[in-house]
Amino acid sequence: MQGRIWTVPNQITFLRLGFLPLFLILMSYERYRWALLVLVVSGLSDGIDGLLARSLNQRSSLGAYLDPIADKLLLSSSFLILAFKKQLAWWLTILVLSRDVLILIVAVVILLISGYRPFPPSIYGKLTTATEIILVFLVVLGAAYPHYHVGVLNHLLVYTVTVLSIVSGFHYSFTTARHLSGCTPEAK
């Protein structure tokens, strides 16, 4: 991994971070179509920066940390603004944010106790994130274009995000406990 900061993928990630306040402002002023556009561009830039990092051999330590932080900031902020706008339930937002805080605390504990770099996301974590992204997209789409009826799908996704958040939260906790007890899956 390279130590360079101003790689093309990192610049795209910084741009994505810059989209966050714009997205929140547009959502606050109920400019849902513009907010949807910013959300889509942010999502596309997330895929593009990863693709460019691999294809241009421009992976960096900064990018490895910054990319997931940008993703979490966008998702967490999206859930919060959608809850404030009464587009998503507060209980779901609190559940999603609590899971993310739990994972952050677990990562810090592992780092402080064992010096071990936190493990990569599990399949449950990836499914949770993907489902959260789809839910946020559909909720903003529904706000931007109310004549599209995505309510049934949204309800299904709310329950899916709920179950996956709980499952992935327990999975991360269990995996951490195994690691801290010296019984990692790799050791078996």
N, C-alpha and C positions, 0 to 999 in steps of 0.2 A: 504494500500500500504506500502510495506516495505521500509526502509531507506538504505538497503544494496546497495553497489555499484557493487561489483564483483560477481553478480549473473551470471549464465550461459547465460540467454538471453542477459544481458548487454555485456558480453564478445563477444557474436556473433555480436551484434550491433557494438561494437568497431572494430571487424574484418571487418565488412561490410564497415565501414568508412575507414579502411586501404586499401580496394579494390579500393577506388575511385581514388587515384593517379595512381595506376597500370592501371586501365581502361583508364584513360586519356593519359598516356604514350603510351599504346598499340594503342589507336586510333590515336595519333599524328604520330606514325611511321607506320600507316596503317597496323597494324597486326590485322585485323578485326576479324579473326577467334578466336584468343586468347581473344580479347576484348569482343566478343560475349560470350565466356565461362565465363569470369569474370562477365559479366552482368547477365547471367543466375544464376551463383552461388550467386551473390548479391541478386537477386530476391528470390531465394530459401531460403537464410539465413534470409531474411526479414519475410517470412512466418513462418520459424522454430522458430525464437526468440519469436514471438508473441504466438505461440502454446506452447512453453516451459514455457513462463511466466505464462500462464494460468494453464497449467497442473501441473507444479511444485510449483504453488502458489508463484512465484518469481516476481510478479509485483513490480515495484519500481518507485518512483518519477523520478529518473534519466532516466529510460527506457521510461517512458511516454513522456519525453521531447526529449530524444536522438533519439528515433526511427523515429519520423516524420522529425527531422532535417536531419538524415542520408538519408531518402527517398528524401527530397527536394534537398539536396546537389547533390545526384546522378542524379536526373532528370534534375536539372538546369545545371549541368556540362555537361550532355549528350547533352542537346539542344545546349549549347554553342559550344562544340567540333564538333557536327554535322553541325552546321552553318558555323564554320570556315572551315570545310572540304567540304563545299558546298553540303552536303547531305540533309540538311534541309534549308528552306528559312529563312533569317534573320528576316523578318517581323513576322513570326510565333514564333521564339525564343524570340523576343522582347515582343510580346503579352503574351507569357507564363510567362516570367520572370517578366513582369509588374504586372500581376495578382498576382504572388507570393509575390512581394514587397508590393502590395496593402493590401493583407491579413496580412502580417507581420506588417505593419503600423497600420492597424485596430486593431490587437491583442494588440499591445503596447498601443494604445490610450485607448482601453477599460480597460486595466490593470491600466494605470495611472489615468484615470478619475474616474473609479468606483471601482477599486480594484477587479473587477470581473474577474475570470479566463475565458479566451476565450472559446467560445462554441465549441462543437465537430464539426467535418467536416459535411457539409450537403451532401445530396445525390448527388447534383450537383458537389460538390467538389470531392467526391469519384469517380464519373463517369469521371470527368476531369482527375484525377490522373491515373485511370485505363487506359483510352484511351491514355494518354501521354506515359505510360509504354509500351503499345502495339505498339504504333508508333515508339518509340525509338528502341524497340526490332526488329521490322520489317526492319527499316532503316539499323541497324547494320547487320542484317541477309542478307539483300540485298547487302551490301558492302562486307560481308564475302563470300557470295556465289552469284556472279552476275548472274549466270544462272537461279536462282530462280526469277521468275517474280512477284514481289510483288508491282509493281508500281501503279496499279489501286487501290489496297487496301490502299497503302500509301496515295494516293491523297484523297481518301474517309476519311481516318483518319485525315489528315491535316485539312480538312474542319470540321470534327467532333470536333477535339481539339479546333479549332477556335471558333466555336459556344459555346461549353461547357465552354471555358475559359471566354468568355464574359458573358454568363448566370450566371456562378458561381460567377464571380466578382461582378456583379450587385446584386446577391442574398446575398452575404456576406455584401455588402455595405448597402443594405436594412435592413437586419437583425440587423446589428450594429446600424443603425440609430434608429430602433425600440427599441433596448435595451437601448441605451443612452437616449431616450426620456421617458424611464420608461414604455414602452409598449411592454414588451417581449411576445413572443407567449405563454410562460408558464403562464403568468399573466391573460390570457383570459380564 
